[in-house]
Amino acid sequence: PEGWRPTGLDREFYLGLMEAIVRPAAAWVDERGAVIDPVVGTEHAQSSPRFASPGAILLAFGRIPDLRETVFRAMDHSCRQLAETHQPSADFWMRELATAYMALEPIADAADLDRWRAWLRAVEPEKAYRDARPDGRGLELLHNWAVYGSAGEFLREAAGLAPDAFLSGARFFEK
């Protein structure tokens, strides 16, 4: 558009912002890999996958090597929780975890990748997500839950993690 000028803000600027948030939050990750809110004393909503994702991106760009074990622990916890338990805000988890998986794929060992892949492939959106019912009802509302869930499923497929199941990957997005 007319008058547009670059801001001069580059990748390093944004990675620096991410690191300024991830470093203090690393202290809130417990032995299981859950991010524990320091005020309320419990894991809240999607805080663990939302720590794992920027942490993974930072690792992929050669930052925070000292927090690798913490990020991997959060990734384990988040992937396992999404696959094996009912999470009230699961619709927001897959986008974070598929992004983290893609960022960690070049730097994690095969055992870690196999474990994360198995958990992420096990997620059934129509059972896990609030707005992914087999009859499609609710998706027409297009509020942030459905939109975020579809973005997560699109990324899961892009990462090669989508199972052949109803409403996974692009099928969720198209529905």
VMD Tcl script that builds the backbone (N, CA, C; Angstrom):
set m [mol new atoms 525]
animate dup $m
set s [atomselect $m all]
$s set {name element resname resid chain x y z} {
  {N N PRO 1 A 0.831 -1.201 0.000}
  {CA C PRO 1 A 0.000 0.000 0.000}
  {C C PRO 1 A 0.871 1.259 0.000}
  {N N GLU 2 A 0.296 2.315 -0.484}
  {CA C GLU 2 A 1.011 3.581 -0.526}
  {C C GLU 2 A 1.445 3.996 0.876}
  {N N GLY 3 A 2.681 4.435 0.992}
  {CA C GLY 3 A 3.202 4.887 2.280}
  {C C GLY 3 A 3.768 3.787 3.157}
  {N N TRP 4 A 3.660 2.536 2.716}
  {CA C TRP 4 A 4.178 1.428 3.522}
  {C C TRP 4 A 5.697 1.476 3.547}
  {N N ARG 5 A 6.240 1.257 4.741}
  {CA C ARG 5 A 7.694 1.175 4.885}
  {C C ARG 5 A 8.018 0.016 5.815}
  {N N PRO 6 A 9.105 -0.690 5.539}
  {CA C PRO 6 A 9.508 -1.778 6.443}
  {C C PRO 6 A 9.788 -1.225 7.845}
  {N N THR 7 A 9.478 -2.033 8.831}
  {CA C THR 7 A 9.705 -1.616 10.223}
  {C C THR 7 A 11.162 -1.739 10.632}
  {N N GLY 8 A 11.891 -2.603 9.940}
  {CA C GLY 8 A 13.263 -2.879 10.351}
  {C C GLY 8 A 13.345 -3.977 11.400}
  {N N LEU 9 A 12.199 -4.460 11.842}
  {CA C LEU 9 A 12.173 -5.556 12.807}
  {C C LEU 9 A 12.357 -6.866 12.044}
  {N N ASP 10 A 13.345 -7.646 12.438}
  {CA C ASP 10 A 13.650 -8.872 11.728}
  {C C ASP 10 A 13.441 -10.091 12.621}
  {N N ARG 11 A 13.792 -11.244 12.099}
  {CA C ARG 11 A 13.630 -12.502 12.824}
  {C C ARG 11 A 14.313 -12.460 14.189}
  {N N GLU 12 A 15.512 -11.922 14.243}
  {CA C GLU 12 A 16.249 -11.872 15.508}
  {C C GLU 12 A 15.500 -11.061 16.567}
  {N N PHE 13 A 14.841 -10.014 16.142}
  {CA C PHE 13 A 14.043 -9.201 17.078}
  {C C PHE 13 A 12.935 -10.057 17.691}
  {N N TYR 14 A 12.211 -10.776 16.832}
  {CA C TYR 14 A 11.096 -11.595 17.323}
  {C C TYR 14 A 11.584 -12.790 18.135}
  {N N LEU 15 A 12.687 -13.392 17.733}
  {CA C LEU 15 A 13.254 -14.479 18.543}
  {C C LEU 15 A 13.673 -13.949 19.911}
  {N N GLY 16 A 14.190 -12.753 19.963}
  {CA C GLY 16 A 14.550 -12.136 21.241}
  {C C GLY 16 A 13.338 -11.928 22.138}
  {N N LEU 17 A 12.226 -11.505 21.550}
  {CA C LEU 17 A 10.990 -11.359 22.329}
  {C C LEU 17 A 10.533 -12.707 22.877}
  {N N MET 18 A 10.595 -13.731 22.020}
  {CA C MET 18 A 10.200 -15.074 22.461}
  {C C MET 18 A 11.086 -15.540 23.616}
  {N N GLU 19 A 12.376 -15.342 23.466}
  {CA C GLU 19 A 13.299 -15.798 24.503}
  {C C GLU 19 A 13.051 -15.084 25.822}
  {N N ALA 20 A 12.701 -13.812 25.758}
  {CA C ALA 20 A 12.422 -13.041 26.977}
  {C C ALA 20 A 11.199 -13.571 27.719}
  {N N ILE 21 A 10.334 -14.288 27.031}
  {CA C ILE 21 A 9.160 -14.899 27.665}
  {C C ILE 21 A 9.454 -16.336 28.073}
  {N N VAL 22 A 10.127 -17.092 27.212}
  {CA C VAL 22 A 10.374 -18.510 27.466}
  {C C VAL 22 A 11.326 -18.725 28.637}
  {N N ARG 23 A 12.378 -17.927 28.728}
  {CA C ARG 23 A 13.366 -18.139 29.814}
  {C C ARG 23 A 12.729 -18.084 31.202}
  {N N PRO 24 A 11.991 -17.035 31.554}
  {CA C PRO 24 A 11.381 -17.046 32.897}
  {C C PRO 24 A 10.338 -18.142 33.062}
  {N N ALA 25 A 9.596 -18.435 31.987}
  {CA C ALA 25 A 8.560 -19.473 32.071}
  {C C ALA 25 A 9.156 -20.858 32.281}
  {N N ALA 26 A 10.396 -21.070 31.879}
  {CA C ALA 26 A 11.042 -22.380 32.066}
  {C C ALA 26 A 11.084 -22.770 33.541}
  {N N ALA 27 A 11.159 -21.784 34.407}
  {CA C ALA 27 A 11.187 -22.064 35.851}
  {C C ALA 27 A 9.848 -22.594 36.355}
  {N N TRP 28 A 8.799 -22.435 35.585}
  {CA C TRP 28 A 7.464 -22.893 35.987}
  {C C TRP 28 A 7.163 -24.314 35.515}
  {N N VAL 29 A 8.078 -24.919 34.748}
  {CA C VAL 29 A 7.866 -26.274 34.227}
  {C C VAL 29 A 8.221 -27.277 35.320}
  {N N ASP 30 A 7.253 -28.109 35.678}
  {CA C ASP 30 A 7.499 -29.074 36.756}
  {C C ASP 30 A 8.184 -30.325 36.218}
  {N N GLU 31 A 8.374 -31.318 37.078}
  {CA C GLU 31 A 9.109 -32.530 36.709}
  {C C GLU 31 A 8.386 -33.342 35.639}
  {N N ARG 32 A 7.056 -33.186 35.519}
  {CA C ARG 32 A 6.298 -33.890 34.478}
  {C C ARG 32 A 6.402 -33.201 33.121}
  {N N GLY 33 A 6.701 -31.886 33.148}
  {CA C GLY 33 A 6.718 -31.098 31.927}
  {C C GLY 33 A 5.536 -30.154 31.826}
  {N N ALA 34 A 4.738 -30.090 32.865}
  {CA C ALA 34 A 3.588 -29.181 32.894}
  {C C ALA 34 A 4.048 -27.788 33.313}
  {N N VAL 35 A 3.519 -26.774 32.655}
  {CA C VAL 35 A 3.785 -25.393 33.054}
  {C C VAL 35 A 2.787 -25.049 34.159}
  {N N ILE 36 A 3.309 -24.786 35.338}
  {CA C ILE 36 A 2.480 -24.496 36.502}
  {C C ILE 36 A 2.410 -22.987 36.703}
  {N N ASP 37 A 1.211 -22.450 36.642}
  {CA C ASP 37 A 1.015 -21.019 36.839}
  {C C ASP 37 A 1.516 -20.637 38.231}
  {N N PRO 38 A 2.459 -19.691 38.319}
  {CA C PRO 38 A 3.038 -19.365 39.626}
  {C C PRO 38 A 2.078 -18.644 40.567}
  {N N VAL 39 A 0.977 -18.138 40.052}
  {CA C VAL 39 A 0.006 -17.445 40.902}
  {C C VAL 39 A -1.033 -18.415 41.436}
  {N N VAL 40 A -1.644 -19.200 40.543}
  {CA C VAL 40 A -2.708 -20.107 40.981}
  {C C VAL 40 A -2.201 -21.476 41.395}
  {N N GLY 41 A -0.982 -21.832 41.001}
  {CA C GLY 41 A -0.374 -23.076 41.448}
  {C C GLY 41 A -0.790 -24.321 40.702}
  {N N THR 42 A -1.441 -24.174 39.538}
  {CA C THR 42 A -1.839 -25.321 38.736}
  {C C THR 42 A -1.541 -25.050 37.259}
  {N N GLU 43 A -1.589 -26.122 36.482}
  {CA C GLU 43 A -1.467 -25.977 35.032}
  {C C GLU 43 A -2.769 -25.359 34.527}
  {N N HIS 44 A -2.660 -24.416 33.627}
  {CA C HIS 44 A -3.856 -23.717 33.155}
  {C C HIS 44 A -3.994 -23.818 31.648}
  {N N ALA 45 A -5.149 -24.255 31.196}
  {CA C ALA 45 A -5.535 -24.282 29.789}
  {C C ALA 45 A -4.425 -24.838 28.907}
  {N N GLN 46 A -3.946 -24.048 27.965}
  {CA C GLN 46 A -2.934 -24.510 27.020}
  {C C GLN 46 A -1.561 -23.936 27.310}
  {N N SER 47 A -1.258 -23.657 28.566}
  {CA C SER 47 A 0.038 -23.057 28.905}
  {C C SER 47 A 1.216 -23.975 28.569}
  {N N SER 48 A 1.075 -25.272 28.747}
  {CA C SER 48 A 2.203 -26.173 28.483}
  {C C SER 48 A 2.542 -26.263 26.994}
  {N N PRO 49 A 1.562 -26.503 26.105}
  {CA C PRO 49 A 1.920 -26.504 24.687}
  {C C PRO 49 A 2.342 -25.121 24.191}
  {N N ARG 50 A 1.820 -24.072 24.824}
  {CA C ARG 50 A 2.209 -22.726 24.404}
  {C C ARG 50 A 3.585 -22.335 24.942}
  {N N PHE 51 A 4.136 -23.119 25.820}
  {CA C PHE 51 A 5.553 -23.003 26.188}
  {C C PHE 51 A 6.400 -23.860 25.244}
  {N N ALA 52 A 5.936 -25.074 24.975}
  {CA C ALA 52 A 6.701 -26.003 24.134}
  {C C ALA 52 A 6.944 -25.441 22.739}
  {N N SER 53 A 5.947 -24.788 22.154}
  {CA C SER 53 A 6.078 -24.306 20.777}
  {C C SER 53 A 7.145 -23.217 20.616}
  {N N PRO 54 A 7.083 -22.109 21.346}
  {CA C PRO 54 A 8.159 -21.121 21.170}
  {C C PRO 54 A 9.507 -21.646 21.651}
  {N N GLY 55 A 9.490 -22.514 22.658}
  {CA C GLY 55 A 10.747 -23.121 23.099}
  {C C GLY 55 A 11.380 -23.936 21.993}
  {N N ALA 56 A 10.560 -24.708 21.268}
  {CA C ALA 56 A 11.056 -25.511 20.153}
  {C C ALA 56 A 11.584 -24.628 19.026}
  {N N ILE 57 A 10.877 -23.553 18.740}
  {CA C ILE 57 A 11.326 -22.628 17.687}
  {C C ILE 57 A 12.672 -22.024 18.064}
  {N N LEU 58 A 12.804 -21.613 19.305}
  {CA C LEU 58 A 14.082 -21.042 19.753}
  {C C LEU 58 A 15.210 -22.065 19.640}
  {N N LEU 59 A 14.955 -23.301 20.035}
  {CA C LEU 59 A 15.976 -24.349 19.893}
  {C C LEU 59 A 16.352 -24.544 18.429}
  {N N ALA 60 A 15.366 -24.529 17.551}
  {CA C ALA 60 A 15.622 -24.731 16.128}
  {C C ALA 60 A 16.508 -23.633 15.542}
  {N N PHE 61 A 16.447 -22.452 16.129}
  {CA C PHE 61 A 17.278 -21.344 15.664}
  {C C PHE 61 A 18.556 -21.199 16.490}
  {N N GLY 62 A 18.906 -22.249 17.234}
  {CA C GLY 62 A 20.174 -22.270 17.957}
  {C C GLY 62 A 20.183 -21.493 19.258}
  {N N ARG 63 A 19.020 -21.133 19.732}
  {CA C ARG 63 A 18.935 -20.399 20.998}
  {C C ARG 63 A 18.531 -21.348 22.126}
  {N N ILE 64 A 18.677 -20.928 23.311}
  {CA C ILE 64 A 18.320 -21.599 24.567}
  {C C ILE 64 A 18.769 -23.062 24.663}
  {N N PRO 65 A 19.970 -23.439 24.233}
  {CA C PRO 65 A 20.376 -24.843 24.334}
  {C C PRO 65 A 20.355 -25.348 25.778}
  {N N ASP 66 A 20.521 -24.457 26.727}
  {CA C ASP 66 A 20.475 -24.838 28.138}
  {C C ASP 66 A 19.079 -25.250 28.591}
  {N N LEU 67 A 18.051 -24.932 27.805}
  {CA C LEU 67 A 16.677 -25.278 28.172}
  {C C LEU 67 A 16.120 -26.443 27.338}
  {N N ARG 68 A 16.994 -27.089 26.586}
  {CA C ARG 68 A 16.559 -28.190 25.712}
  {C C ARG 68 A 15.774 -29.247 26.490}
  {N N GLU 69 A 16.305 -29.720 27.585}
  {CA C GLU 69 A 15.645 -30.776 28.357}
  {C C GLU 69 A 14.283 -30.299 28.862}
  {N N THR 70 A 14.187 -29.052 29.262}
  {CA C THR 70 A 12.922 -28.503 29.759}
  {C C THR 70 A 11.892 -28.429 28.645}
  {N N VAL 71 A 12.300 -27.971 27.476}
  {CA C VAL 71 A 11.388 -27.892 26.329}
  {C C VAL 71 A 10.953 -29.296 25.915}
  {N N PHE 72 A 11.867 -30.244 25.871}
  {CA C PHE 72 A 11.517 -31.618 25.493}
  {C C PHE 72 A 10.564 -32.227 26.520}
  {N N ARG 73 A 10.768 -31.952 27.788}
  {CA C ARG 73 A 9.876 -32.451 28.843}
  {C C ARG 73 A 8.473 -31.867 28.669}
  {N N ALA 74 A 8.392 -30.583 28.351}
  {CA C ALA 74 A 7.089 -29.949 28.109}
  {C C ALA 74 A 6.425 -30.537 26.863}
  {N N MET 75 A 7.227 -30.847 25.864}
  {CA C MET 75 A 6.698 -31.466 24.642}
  {C C MET 75 A 6.147 -32.852 24.955}
  {N N ASP 76 A 6.880 -33.647 25.709}
  {CA C ASP 76 A 6.392 -34.971 26.118}
  {C C ASP 76 A 5.060 -34.851 26.851}
  {N N HIS 77 A 5.044 -34.013 27.860}
  {CA C HIS 77 A 3.839 -33.845 28.674}
  {C C HIS 77 A 2.655 -33.402 27.817}
  {N N SER 78 A 2.869 -32.401 26.987}
  {CA C SER 78 A 1.775 -31.843 26.192}
  {C C SER 78 A 1.243 -32.846 25.173}
  {N N CYS 79 A 2.124 -33.515 24.463}
  {CA C CYS 79 A 1.690 -34.509 23.468}
  {C C CYS 79 A 0.936 -35.653 24.136}
  {N N ARG 80 A 1.468 -36.134 25.245}
  {CA C ARG 80 A 0.814 -37.232 25.967}
  {C C ARG 80 A -0.563 -36.795 26.481}
  {N N GLN 81 A -0.648 -35.613 27.058}
  {CA C GLN 81 A -1.919 -35.125 27.594}
  {C C GLN 81 A -2.966 -34.970 26.501}
  {N N LEU 82 A -2.565 -34.440 25.353}
  {CA C LEU 82 A -3.524 -34.255 24.271}
  {C C LEU 82 A -4.026 -35.600 23.754}
  {N N ALA 83 A -3.145 -36.576 23.655}
  {CA C ALA 83 A -3.523 -37.887 23.123}
  {C C ALA 83 A -4.308 -38.745 24.111}
  {N N GLU 84 A -4.002 -38.624 25.393}
  {CA C GLU 84 A -4.518 -39.597 26.351}
  {C C GLU 84 A -5.555 -39.070 27.333}
  {N N THR 85 A -5.746 -37.775 27.426}
  {CA C THR 85 A -6.695 -37.243 28.405}
  {C C THR 85 A -7.616 -36.231 27.750}
  {N N HIS 86 A -8.697 -35.934 28.421}
  {CA C HIS 86 A -9.607 -34.899 27.926}
  {C C HIS 86 A -9.108 -33.544 28.418}
  {N N GLN 87 A -8.748 -32.684 27.481}
  {CA C GLN 87 A -8.290 -31.333 27.804}
  {C C GLN 87 A -9.396 -30.348 27.445}
  {N N PRO 88 A -9.835 -29.534 28.391}
  {CA C PRO 88 A -10.938 -28.601 28.113}
  {C C PRO 88 A -10.657 -27.631 26.968}
  {N N SER 89 A -9.404 -27.341 26.685}
  {CA C SER 89 A -9.075 -26.401 25.606}
  {C C SER 89 A -8.228 -27.075 24.526}
  {N N ALA 90 A -8.496 -28.359 24.276}
  {CA C ALA 90 A -7.690 -29.139 23.325}
  {C C ALA 90 A -7.652 -28.526 21.932}
  {N N ASP 91 A -8.690 -27.818 21.551}
  {CA C ASP 91 A -8.748 -27.211 20.220}
  {C C ASP 91 A -7.542 -26.304 19.958}
  {N N PHE 92 A -6.930 -25.786 20.998}
  {CA C PHE 92 A -5.806 -24.859 20.868}
  {C C PHE 92 A -4.439 -25.551 20.935}
  {N N TRP 93 A -4.404 -26.832 21.221}
  {CA C TRP 93 A -3.135 -27.518 21.466}
  {C C TRP 93 A -2.408 -27.962 20.200}
  {N N MET 94 A -3.141 -28.493 19.216}
  {CA C MET 94 A -2.480 -29.116 18.068}
  {C C MET 94 A -1.637 -28.122 17.272}
  {N N ARG 95 A -2.114 -26.900 17.109}
  {CA C ARG 95 A -1.338 -25.915 16.352}
  {C C ARG 95 A 0.015 -25.704 17.013}
  {N N GLU 96 A 0.019 -25.605 18.318}
  {CA C GLU 96 A 1.269 -25.418 19.059}
  {C C GLU 96 A 2.175 -26.640 18.917}
  {N N LEU 97 A 1.602 -27.813 19.070}
  {CA C LEU 97 A 2.413 -29.031 19.099}
  {C C LEU 97 A 2.899 -29.450 17.715}
  {N N ALA 98 A 2.101 -29.224 16.678}
  {CA C ALA 98 A 2.573 -29.515 15.319}
  {C C ALA 98 A 3.710 -28.559 14.954}
  {N N THR 99 A 3.591 -27.301 15.342}
  {CA C THR 99 A 4.676 -26.336 15.107}
  {C C THR 99 A 5.931 -26.773 15.850}
  {N N ALA 100 A 5.772 -27.153 17.109}
  {CA C ALA 100 A 6.925 -27.602 17.903}
  {C C ALA 100 A 7.559 -28.836 17.281}
  {N N TYR 101 A 6.735 -29.784 16.850}
  {CA C TYR 101 A 7.261 -31.005 16.223}
  {C C TYR 101 A 8.104 -30.658 14.993}
  {N N MET 102 A 7.580 -29.801 14.129}
  {CA C MET 102 A 8.318 -29.439 12.913}
  {C C MET 102 A 9.623 -28.721 13.251}
  {N N ALA 103 A 9.611 -27.895 14.286}
  {CA C ALA 103 A 10.827 -27.184 14.688}
  {C C ALA 103 A 11.856 -28.145 15.271}
  {N N LEU 104 A 11.393 -29.145 16.013}
  {CA C LEU 104 A 12.300 -30.070 16.688}
  {C C LEU 104 A 12.738 -31.238 15.800}
  {N N GLU 105 A 12.020 -31.480 14.718}
  {CA C GLU 105 A 12.320 -32.630 13.868}
  {C C GLU 105 A 13.790 -32.714 13.447}
  {N N PRO 106 A 14.433 -31.613 13.065}
  {CA C PRO 106 A 15.844 -31.722 12.656}
  {C C PRO 106 A 16.837 -31.883 13.812}
  {N N ILE 107 A 16.398 -31.637 15.044}
  {CA C ILE 107 A 17.358 -31.640 16.153}
  {C C ILE 107 A 17.082 -32.678 17.237}
  {N N ALA 108 A 15.913 -33.286 17.228}
  {CA C ALA 108 A 15.581 -34.297 18.240}
  {C C ALA 108 A 16.030 -35.669 17.756}
  {N N ASP 109 A 16.240 -36.579 18.701}
  {CA C ASP 109 A 16.626 -37.925 18.285}
  {C C ASP 109 A 15.392 -38.730 17.873}
  {N N ALA 110 A 15.631 -39.859 17.248}
  {CA C ALA 110 A 14.560 -40.671 16.689}
  {C C ALA 110 A 13.559 -41.124 17.745}
  {N N ALA 111 A 14.024 -41.461 18.943}
  {CA C ALA 111 A 13.115 -41.934 19.990}
  {C C ALA 111 A 12.133 -40.840 20.404}
  {N N ASP 112 A 12.627 -39.616 20.554}
  {CA C ASP 112 A 11.739 -38.495 20.898}
  {C C ASP 112 A 10.711 -38.286 19.793}
  {N N LEU 113 A 11.177 -38.222 18.554}
  {CA C LEU 113 A 10.275 -37.991 17.426}
  {C C LEU 113 A 9.236 -39.103 17.300}
  {N N ASP 114 A 9.651 -40.344 17.495}
  {CA C ASP 114 A 8.706 -41.466 17.420}
  {C C ASP 114 A 7.621 -41.343 18.474}
  {N N ARG 115 A 8.017 -40.997 19.687}
  {CA C ARG 115 A 7.069 -40.851 20.794}
  {C C ARG 115 A 6.079 -39.720 20.500}
  {N N TRP 116 A 6.582 -38.544 20.114}
  {CA C TRP 116 A 5.699 -37.411 19.819}
  {C C TRP 116 A 4.786 -37.712 18.644}
  {N N ARG 117 A 5.344 -38.338 17.610}
  {CA C ARG 117 A 4.562 -38.682 16.417}
  {C C ARG 117 A 3.411 -39.612 16.796}
  {N N ALA 118 A 3.688 -40.618 17.603}
  {CA C ALA 118 A 2.641 -41.569 17.995}
  {C C ALA 118 A 1.529 -40.865 18.764}
  {N N TRP 119 A 1.899 -40.029 19.709}
  {CA C TRP 119 A 0.878 -39.308 20.485}
  {C C TRP 119 A 0.076 -38.362 19.601}
  {N N LEU 120 A 0.739 -37.612 18.743}
  {CA C LEU 120 A 0.028 -36.634 17.916}
  {C C LEU 120 A -0.845 -37.306 16.872}
  {N N ARG 121 A -0.429 -38.452 16.378}
  {CA C ARG 121 A -1.272 -39.195 15.434}
  {C C ARG 121 A -2.480 -39.821 16.125}
  {N N ALA 122 A -2.383 -40.068 17.412}
  {CA C ALA 122 A -3.469 -40.706 18.153}
  {C C ALA 122 A -4.638 -39.770 18.449}
  {N N VAL 123 A -4.440 -38.481 18.308}
  {CA C VAL 123 A -5.499 -37.516 18.632}
  {C C VAL 123 A -6.629 -37.618 17.614}
  {N N GLU 124 A -7.846 -37.775 18.116}
  {CA C GLU 124 A -9.041 -37.817 17.277}
  {C C GLU 124 A -9.810 -36.522 17.500}
  {N N PRO 125 A -9.745 -35.593 16.538}
  {CA C PRO 125 A -10.360 -34.279 16.733}
  {C C PRO 125 A -11.825 -34.338 17.151}
  {N N GLU 126 A -12.594 -35.250 16.540}
  {CA C GLU 126 A -14.018 -35.300 16.855}
  {C C GLU 126 A -14.281 -35.757 18.289}
  {N N LYS 127 A -13.284 -36.322 18.946}
  {CA C LYS 127 A -13.418 -36.690 20.351}
  {C C LYS 127 A -12.721 -35.684 21.262}
  {N N ALA 128 A -11.629 -35.115 20.790}
  {CA C ALA 128 A -10.815 -34.241 21.634}
  {C C ALA 128 A -11.253 -32.777 21.600}
  {N N TYR 129 A -11.692 -32.298 20.438}
  {CA C TYR 129 A -11.971 -30.874 20.287}
  {C C TYR 129 A -13.433 -30.555 20.581}
  {N N ARG 130 A -13.643 -29.410 21.119}
  {CA C ARG 130 A -14.987 -28.972 21.468}
  {C C ARG 130 A -15.869 -28.793 20.233}
  {N N ASP 131 A -15.324 -28.277 19.150}
  {CA C ASP 131 A -16.128 -27.937 17.976}
  {C C ASP 131 A -15.885 -28.842 16.785}
  {N N ALA 132 A -15.501 -30.075 17.020}
  {CA C ALA 132 A -15.280 -31.011 15.917}
  {C C ALA 132 A -16.138 -32.244 16.109}
  {N N ARG 133 A -17.444 -32.064 15.964}
  {CA C ARG 133 A -18.344 -33.193 16.102}
  {C C ARG 133 A -18.506 -33.893 14.746}
  {N N PRO 134 A -18.669 -35.203 14.746}
  {CA C PRO 134 A -18.810 -35.921 13.470}
  {C C PRO 134 A -19.932 -35.380 12.590}
  {N N ASP 135 A -21.004 -34.827 13.204}
  {CA C ASP 135 A -22.096 -34.290 12.388}
  {C C ASP 135 A -21.790 -32.889 11.854}
  {N N GLY 136 A -20.640 -32.324 12.259}
  {CA C GLY 136 A -20.241 -31.017 11.755}
  {C C GLY 136 A -20.910 -29.840 12.429}
  {N N ARG 137 A -21.885 -30.103 13.313}
  {CA C ARG 137 A -22.568 -28.994 13.993}
  {C C ARG 137 A -21.573 -28.201 14.827}
  {N N GLY 138 A -21.711 -26.918 14.829}
  {CA C GLY 138 A -20.855 -26.037 15.616}
  {C C GLY 138 A -19.744 -25.405 14.812}
  {N N LEU 139 A -19.270 -26.119 13.782}
  {CA C LEU 139 A -18.169 -25.568 12.990}
  {C C LEU 139 A -18.584 -24.312 12.234}
  {N N GLU 140 A -19.876 -24.201 11.909}
  {CA C GLU 140 A -20.335 -23.049 11.137}
  {C C GLU 140 A -20.235 -21.742 11.924}
  {N N LEU 141 A -20.053 -21.854 13.205}
  {CA C LEU 141 A -19.947 -20.639 14.025}
  {C C LEU 141 A -18.638 -19.898 13.768}
  {N N LEU 142 A -17.632 -20.630 13.363}
  {CA C LEU 142 A -16.334 -20.057 13.009}
  {C C LEU 142 A -15.770 -19.101 14.050}
  {N N HIS 143 A -15.963 -19.422 15.305}
  {CA C HIS 143 A -15.297 -18.627 16.329}
  {C C HIS 143 A -13.889 -19.174 16.532}
  {N N ASN 144 A -13.151 -18.599 17.433}
  {CA C ASN 144 A -11.727 -18.926 17.529}
  {C C ASN 144 A -11.456 -20.398 17.835}
  {N N TRP 145 A -12.346 -21.108 18.528}
  {CA C TRP 145 A -12.106 -22.516 18.820}
  {C C TRP 145 A -12.042 -23.325 17.525}
  {N N ALA 146 A -13.031 -23.154 16.646}
  {CA C ALA 146 A -13.070 -23.906 15.389}
  {C C ALA 146 A -11.940 -23.476 14.459}
  {N N VAL 147 A -11.674 -22.191 14.396}
  {CA C VAL 147 A -10.617 -21.696 13.508}
  {C C VAL 147 A -9.254 -22.191 13.985}
  {N N TYR 148 A -9.001 -22.125 15.287}
  {CA C TYR 148 A -7.712 -22.584 15.805}
  {C C TYR 148 A -7.570 -24.092 15.642}
  {N N GLY 149 A -8.660 -24.826 15.870}
  {CA C GLY 149 A -8.622 -26.275 15.667}
  {C C GLY 149 A -8.315 -26.636 14.229}
  {N N SER 150 A -8.924 -25.916 13.278}
  {CA C SER 150 A -8.657 -26.213 11.869}
  {C C SER 150 A -7.222 -25.867 11.497}
  {N N ALA 151 A -6.689 -24.793 12.050}
  {CA C ALA 151 A -5.285 -24.450 11.794}
  {C C ALA 151 A -4.362 -25.536 12.345}
  {N N GLY 152 A -4.684 -26.044 13.528}
  {CA C GLY 152 A -3.891 -27.121 14.115}
  {C C GLY 152 A -3.927 -28.375 13.270}
  {N N GLU 153 A -5.104 -28.705 12.764}
  {CA C GLU 153 A -5.223 -29.902 11.928}
  {C C GLU 153 A -4.508 -29.728 10.595}
  {N N PHE 154 A -4.558 -28.536 10.029}
  {CA C PHE 154 A -3.839 -28.271 8.789}
  {C C PHE 154 A -2.334 -28.436 9.008}
  {N N LEU 155 A -1.819 -27.909 10.121}
  {CA C LEU 155 A -0.395 -28.060 10.426}
  {C C LEU 155 A -0.040 -29.502 10.760}
  {N N ARG 156 A -0.933 -30.206 11.426}
  {CA C ARG 156 A -0.660 -31.617 11.733}
  {C C ARG 156 A -0.475 -32.397 10.441}
  {N N GLU 157 A -1.327 -32.125 9.457}
  {CA C GLU 157 A -1.166 -32.805 8.179}
  {C C GLU 157 A 0.126 -32.369 7.483}
  {N N ALA 158 A 0.444 -31.077 7.527}
  {CA C ALA 158 A 1.678 -30.569 6.897}
  {C C ALA 158 A 2.912 -31.224 7.511}
  {N N ALA 159 A 2.829 -31.557 8.799}
  {CA C ALA 159 A 3.949 -32.199 9.495}
  {C C ALA 159 A 3.979 -33.708 9.265}
  {N N GLY 160 A 3.012 -34.235 8.537}
  {CA C GLY 160 A 2.951 -35.670 8.285}
  {C C GLY 160 A 2.453 -36.456 9.479}
  {N N LEU 161 A 1.633 -35.833 10.321}
  {CA C LEU 161 A 1.181 -36.457 11.556}
  {C C LEU 161 A -0.310 -36.784 11.575}
  {N N ALA 162 A -1.007 -36.498 10.490}
  {CA C ALA 162 A -2.454 -36.707 10.478}
  {C C ALA 162 A -2.784 -38.170 10.240}
  {N N PRO 163 A -3.629 -38.751 11.083}
  {CA C PRO 163 A -4.073 -40.124 10.848}
  {C C PRO 163 A -5.140 -40.140 9.765}
  {N N ASP 164 A -5.477 -41.302 9.295}
  {CA C ASP 164 A -6.568 -41.425 8.341}
  {C C ASP 164 A -7.855 -41.564 9.141}
  {N N ALA 165 A -8.339 -40.441 9.607}
  {CA C ALA 165 A -9.524 -40.445 10.467}
  {C C ALA 165 A -10.443 -39.302 10.052}
  {N N PHE 166 A -11.681 -39.433 10.433}
  {CA C PHE 166 A -12.648 -38.384 10.160}
  {C C PHE 166 A -12.157 -37.054 10.720}
  {N N LEU 167 A -12.249 -36.029 9.941}
  {CA C LEU 167 A -11.925 -34.661 10.354}
  {C C LEU 167 A -10.501 -34.466 10.860}
  {N N SER 168 A -9.538 -35.141 10.272}
  {CA C SER 168 A -8.156 -34.822 10.616}
  {C C SER 168 A -7.532 -34.089 9.441}
  {N N GLY 169 A -6.474 -33.388 9.709}
  {CA C GLY 169 A -5.741 -32.693 8.660}
  {C C GLY 169 A -6.614 -31.756 7.844}
  {N N ALA 170 A -6.435 -31.783 6.533}
  {CA C ALA 170 A -7.159 -30.880 5.637}
  {C C ALA 170 A -8.673 -31.147 5.656}
  {N N ARG 171 A -9.089 -32.374 5.952}
  {CA C ARG 171 A -10.520 -32.665 6.012}
  {C C ARG 171 A -11.210 -31.833 7.085}
  {N N PHE 172 A -10.520 -31.630 8.204}
  {CA C PHE 172 A -11.071 -30.765 9.255}
  {C C PHE 172 A -11.199 -29.349 8.729}
  {N N PHE 173 A -10.135 -28.873 8.086}
  {CA C PHE 173 A -10.092 -27.520 7.542}
  {C C PHE 173 A -11.215 -27.328 6.511}
  {N N GLU 174 A -11.372 -28.302 5.610}
  {CA C GLU 174 A -12.400 -28.200 4.586}
  {C C GLU 174 A -13.811 -28.252 5.175}
  {N N LYS 175 A -14.021 -29.072 6.182}
  {CA C LYS 175 A -15.342 -29.173 6.825}
  {C C LYS 175 A -15.710 -27.840 7.434}
}
mol reanalyze $m
mol bondsrecalc $m
mol representation Tube
mol addrep $m
